[in-house]
């Protein structure tokens, strides 16, 4: 099953990526300060995501792209 993932392009950006990850990877995306590697199902590009503030005071439920890794072959 596919799960939509829409992280910010960078910590300071409001622009977002939109891609699908395997539903089994969704457990990696937690609330709070976290870091996880996920793979775009369609392009096979891997992203290291980190948790960040969503705009609500004391809430860290959003994500941004910390690093982009090479495609899986």
C-alpha positions in Angstrom: 0.0 0.0 0.0 1.2 3.5 -0.8 1.3 6.4 1.6 1.6 10.0 0.5 4.6 11.9 1.9 4.8 15.7 1.6 8.0 17.0 3.4 9.2 20.6 3.1 12.1 21.0 0.6 14.3 22.4 3.4 13.9 23.5 7.0 13.4 27.2 6.1 11.2 26.5 3.0 7.4 26.5 2.6 7.8 24.6 -0.7 7.0 20.9 -0.5 7.8 17.7 -2.3 5.0 15.2 -2.9 5.8 11.5 -3.4 4.6 8.1 -2.2 6.4 5.8 0.2 5.5 2.2 1.1 3.1 2.1 4.0 5.6 0.0 6.0 7.9 3.0 6.1 5.2 5.3 7.7 6.2 4.0 11.1 9.5 5.8 10.7 7.8 9.2 10.6 7.2 10.1 14.2 6.2 13.2 16.1 9.0 15.1 17.8 12.7 15.3 16.9 13.5 12.3 14.6 15.4 11.3 11.5 14.4 8.6 9.0 15.3 7.5 5.5 12.4 6.8 3.1 12.2 5.9 -0.5 10.0 7.4 -3.2 8.3 4.4 -4.7 8.1 5.8 -8.2 11.5 7.4 -8.7 13.5 5.2 -6.2 15.1 8.4 -4.8 15.9 8.1 -1.1 15.4 11.0 1.3 16.6 11.5 4.8 13.8 13.3 6.6 13.9 15.1 9.9 11.1 16.2 12.1 10.3 19.9 12.4 7.7 22.3 13.7 4.4 22.5 11.9 3.5 26.0 13.0 1.5 25.1 16.1 3.3 26.0 19.3 5.3 23.1 20.7 4.3 20.7 17.9 6.9 18.9 15.8 4.7 16.8 13.6 6.0 18.1 10.2 9.1 16.9 8.2 11.7 18.4 6.0 14.3 16.9 3.6 17.6 16.8 5.4 19.5 15.0 2.6 18.8 13.4 -0.7 20.5 10.1 -1.4 21.2 8.3 -4.7 18.5 6.2 -6.3 18.2 2.6 -5.4 19.1 0.4 -8.4 
